[in-house]
Amino acid sequence: MQNAASRHAVWLSAAAIITDQIGRVLLVHPTYREDDRWLLPGGAADPDEHPLDACRREIAEELALPETALPRVLAVHSLSPHHPDIRPAIPCPGEIRYIFDGGTLTPDQIQAIRLPSTELSEFAFFETRDAVRRLLPVDGQIMLAAYRARLGTTGTAHLADGQHILKVPALDRHDVHVRYRPLWDSPLRRTPLPDQLPVQQAWAWCFVPDGRVVLVADPGPKGALPMLPGGTVEKTDTTPEDTLHREAAEEAQLTLADPVRLGWVLDETGEVYGGVGPNARLRFAARVTGIGPATVDPATGRSFARLLATPTQAAALLGWGPPGARQAQLAAETAQTRWGLPTAHPTEIEEIPAEEMRLN
């Protein structure tokens, strides 16, 4: 009995990572907090209640979303009782929090959300870079680790006071964020490119022999943003294919072979290119035949992180929603039929080493 009385006792809570179709994270704004911070949907477990049951109950109570599937534990977090983010007036003995995968909501499900007015004033979906600023610092660290575990198929993230206690996954190590992409819902047109329409951009799904693709993540003060290798067509480029070869070599030190045009996206304004007017953004699939040592990108003066992901993971990281998922599937099918590459099965997103990488 004496041993039992001395056992460590902590609070138990659960929350969920729920996103919209382009990967923005659902946060709720409580009415009872004085610091104006937002929260992930979830809350404290009742006595004798399992965290999974607590999370389902809280989602039903807070969002009026019944029977929410929570198929994975994304993160388990231990908060020490003296952490600086604990409000001084709260005698917290420490907390264990489970973060579950709450899935992706359709527009109809989002329209059906109803909040308890006495507890929550509003909900919204935020890009992770925006969401993390609205949460307490430790809550932001938990959210990012759980969200990246969902994207990167890394299993369950184990955290203490907001920090990984085991191996730090590549997405966390480089602070990679999904971002809302302009034209994310524009269709990929597979018709011939109109002769009068200029091409401003050439990006490619660049496949390595095991069926995964290369992503580059541009570091910045607010986090690294992922993109497909490629870039803006320059006057010195004879063809968009030349642009692709040049940009892939500069950004990711890739040697490409046999680029195949998958289609094009119409940019009606060209605002990002200085308002040049209607233009095409080409999408390719290409085979990677060599990966050189990491170097500094001459256009930006920065060294990009180079990541290997399945096409499905890459589409989620790019924030292109359902059209991106369809484009990823088209790229994978092209790689299978044209080069005989296998289907890439879900696996942990990895970083390409800085030194030269050999391809089998």
NORWODA-V818940 format. One record per residue. N is the residue number from 0. RES is the residue in one letter. PSI is psi in radians with two decimals (999 if undefined). OMEGA is omega in whole degrees, -180 to 180 (999 if undefined). BURIAL is b if it has 24 or more other ideal C-beta (glycine too) atoms within 12 Angstrom, else e. Layout:
n->[N N]
res->[RES RES]
psi->[PSI PSI]
omega->[OMEGA OMEGA]
burial->[BURIAL BURIAL]
//
This chain:
n->[0 1 2 3 4 5 6 7 8 9 10 11 12 13 14 15 16 17 18 19 20 21 22 23 24 25 26 27 28 29 30 31 32 33 34 35 36 37 38 39 40 41 42 43 44 45 46 47 48 49 50 51 52 53 54 55 56 57 58 59 60 61 62 63 64 65 66 67 68 69 70 71 72 73 74 75 76 77 78 79 80 81 82 83 84 85 86 87 88 89 90 91 92 93 94 95 96 97 98 99 100 101 102 103 104 105 106 107 108 109 110 111 112 113 114 115 116 117 118 119 120 121 122 123 124 125 126 127 128 129 130 131 132 133 134 135 136 137 138 139 140 141 142 143 144 145 146 147 148 149 150 151 152 153 154 155 156 157 158 159 160 161 162 163 164 165 166 167 168 169 170 171 172 173 174 175 176 177 178 179 180 181 182 183 184 185 186 187 188 189 190 191 192 193 194 195 196 197 198 199 200 201 202 203 204 205 206 207 208 209 210 211 212 213 214 215 216 217 218 219 220 221 222 223 224 225 226 227 228 229 230 231 232 233 234 235 236 237 238 239 240 241 242 243 244 245 246 247 248 249 250 251 252 253 254 255 256 257 258 259 260 261 262 263 264 265 266 267 268 269 270 271 272 273 274 275 276 277 278 279 280 281 282 283 284 285 286 287 288 289 290 291 292 293 294 295 296 297 298 299 300 301 302 303 304 305 306 307 308 309 310 311 312 313 314 315 316 317 318 319 320 321 322 323 324 325 326 327 328 329 330 331 332 333 334 335 336 337 338 339 340 341 342 343 344 345 346 347 348 349 350 351 352 353 354 355 356 357 358 359]
res->[M Q N A A S R H A V W L S A A A I I T D Q I G R V L L V H P T Y R E D D R W L L P G G A A D P D E H P L D A C R R E I A E E L A L P E T A L P R V L A V H S L S P H H P D I R P A I P C P G E I R Y I F D G G T L T P D Q I Q A I R L P S T E L S E F A F F E T R D A V R R L L P V D G Q I M L A A Y R A R L G T T G T A H L A D G Q H I L K V P A L D R H D V H V R Y R P L W D S P L R R T P L P D Q L P V Q Q A W A W C F V P D G R V V L V A D P G P K G A L P M L P G G T V E K T D T T P E D T L H R E A A E E A Q L T L A D P V R L G W V L D E T G E V Y G G V G P N A R L R F A A R V T G I G P A T V D P A T G R S F A R L L A T P T Q A A A L L G W G P P G A R Q A Q L A A E T A Q T R W G L P T A H P T E I E E I P A E E M R L N]
psi->[-0.70 -0.69 -0.71 -0.66 -0.40 0.05 2.60 2.29 2.32 2.89 2.75 2.26 2.99 2.57 3.04 2.54 1.95 2.32 2.86 -3.01 -0.20 0.21 0.15 2.57 2.38 2.17 2.69 2.61 1.96 2.66 -0.23 0.03 2.52 -0.22 0.08 0.39 2.60 3.01 2.71 2.57 2.35 -2.91 -2.91 2.52 2.44 2.84 2.34 0.25 2.31 2.56 -0.64 -0.80 -0.65 -0.73 -0.76 -0.75 -0.80 -0.69 -0.72 -0.72 -0.70 -0.62 -0.14 0.64 1.70 2.74 0.77 2.21 2.33 1.35 -0.30 2.57 1.98 -0.60 2.59 2.19 2.36 2.13 2.20 2.67 -0.26 0.34 2.44 -0.33 -0.09 2.21 2.38 -0.57 -0.13 2.06 1.26 2.22 0.11 2.86 2.48 2.15 2.30 2.35 2.10 2.79 1.90 0.05 -2.93 2.30 2.46 2.85 -0.66 -0.71 -0.67 -0.72 -0.47 -0.13 2.33 2.23 2.56 1.96 -0.43 -0.21 -0.67 2.39 -0.48 2.88 2.77 2.78 2.28 2.55 2.64 -0.59 -0.55 -0.71 -0.73 -0.48 -0.34 -0.19 2.80 2.59 -0.80 -0.62 -0.63 -0.69 -0.70 -0.81 -0.83 -0.76 -0.74 -0.76 -0.75 -0.54 -0.66 -0.74 -0.73 0.00 0.81 0.17 -2.56 2.26 2.30 2.11 2.64 2.13 0.73 -0.04 2.52 2.40 -0.14 -2.79 2.34 2.06 2.80 -0.70 -0.63 -0.69 -0.61 0.13 0.93 2.32 2.58 2.51 2.68 2.20 2.27 2.53 0.33 -0.53 0.16 2.39 2.61 1.99 2.23 0.17 2.84 2.54 2.21 2.42 -0.59 -0.05 2.01 2.62 2.14 -0.30 2.53 1.97 2.72 2.55 1.83 1.94 2.33 2.96 -0.44 0.13 -0.05 2.94 2.80 2.31 2.60 2.48 2.07 1.98 2.63 2.99 -0.38 0.28 2.85 2.39 2.18 2.66 2.80 2.60 2.44 -2.97 -2.75 2.40 2.18 2.79 -0.46 -0.16 2.17 -0.70 2.85 -0.53 -0.67 -0.70 -0.80 -0.84 -0.77 -0.84 -0.71 -0.63 -0.70 -0.76 -0.76 0.05 0.71 2.44 2.14 2.69 2.58 0.95 2.36 2.25 2.11 -0.54 -2.91 2.67 2.35 2.16 1.87 -0.39 -0.54 0.49 -0.73 -0.33 0.42 0.37 0.78 -0.15 -2.97 2.36 2.96 2.49 1.94 2.53 2.29 2.87 2.47 2.74 2.27 2.15 -0.19 2.57 2.03 3.08 2.56 2.40 3.10 2.34 2.14 -0.43 -0.52 -0.33 0.22 2.71 2.09 2.52 2.43 2.13 2.59 2.19 2.79 2.77 -0.66 -0.77 -0.71 -0.74 -0.71 -0.72 -0.55 -0.32 0.59 0.06 -2.75 -0.68 -0.63 -0.67 -0.69 -0.67 -0.70 -0.71 -0.73 -0.76 -0.75 -0.71 -0.65 -0.74 -0.61 -0.80 -0.61 -0.68 0.00 0.46 2.59 2.89 2.24 2.13 2.68 2.27 3.00 2.36 2.23 2.75 2.36 2.26 2.70 -0.55 3.01 2.41 2.27 2.46 2.31 999]
omega->[-180 178 180 -178 -178 -179 180 178 -180 171 179 -180 -179 177 -176 168 178 -177 168 -170 176 170 176 -171 178 172 177 -178 -177 178 -170 -180 -180 -175 176 178 176 -178 163 176 -177 180 -175 174 174 176 179 -179 177 180 179 179 179 -179 178 180 -178 179 178 -179 -174 -172 -176 176 -178 172 178 177 178 -168 -174 166 -178 -177 170 -173 176 179 180 -175 -178 180 -176 179 175 -179 -174 -175 -177 179 -176 178 -171 -175 168 -179 174 176 -177 174 -180 174 -177 -179 172 176 178 178 178 178 -177 -179 176 -175 171 -171 -180 -176 -176 -179 -179 171 178 176 -176 165 -175 180 177 -179 -175 179 -179 180 166 -178 -179 177 177 178 178 -180 -178 -179 180 180 179 175 177 -180 -170 180 -177 -174 -178 175 178 -172 171 -178 174 -176 175 177 175 180 179 -179 -175 -179 178 -177 -179 177 -177 180 167 177 175 -176 170 180 -176 -177 178 -178 172 -177 -177 176 177 -179 178 -176 -175 -176 -180 177 -179 -172 177 178 -178 165 -172 -170 169 -171 -179 176 175 -180 -180 170 172 -179 -177 -178 178 -178 -179 179 -179 -178 -175 176 172 174 -179 -179 -175 177 180 -179 -179 180 -180 -179 173 176 176 177 -178 179 -177 -177 180 178 -178 -175 -171 179 -180 167 -174 176 170 177 -178 178 178 -177 -178 177 180 172 -170 -175 -174 -176 -178 179 178 179 -176 -179 -176 179 -179 172 -176 174 -178 158 -179 180 178 178 179 176 -178 177 180 177 178 177 -176 -178 -175 -175 -179 175 -177 169 -179 -173 173 -178 171 177 179 177 -180 179 179 179 -178 178 -179 176 -179 177 178 178 178 178 178 178 177 179 -180 178 177 179 -180 -175 -175 -175 179 -179 -179 171 -180 180 -179 -180 180 174 -174 174 174 -178 -177 179 -180 -179 178 178 179 999]
burial->[e e e e e e e e e e b b b b b b b b b b b b b b b b b b b b e e e e e e b b b b b b b b b e e e e e b b e b b b b b b b b b b e b e e b e b e b b b b b b b b e e e b e b e e e e e e b e e b b b b b b b b b b b e e e b e e e b e b e e e e b e e b b b b b b b e b b e b b b e b b b b b b b b b b b b b b b b b e b b b b b b b e b e e e e b b b b b b b b b b b b b e b b e b e b e e e e b e e e b b b b b b b b b b b b b e b b b b b b b b b e e e b b b b b b b b b b b e e e e e e b b e b b b b b b b b b b b b b b b e b b b b b b b b b e e e e e e e e e e e b b b b b b b b b b b b b b e b e e b e e e e e b b b b b b b b b b b b b b b b b b b b b b b b b b b b b b e b b e e e b e b e e b e e e b b b b b e e e e b e b e]
//
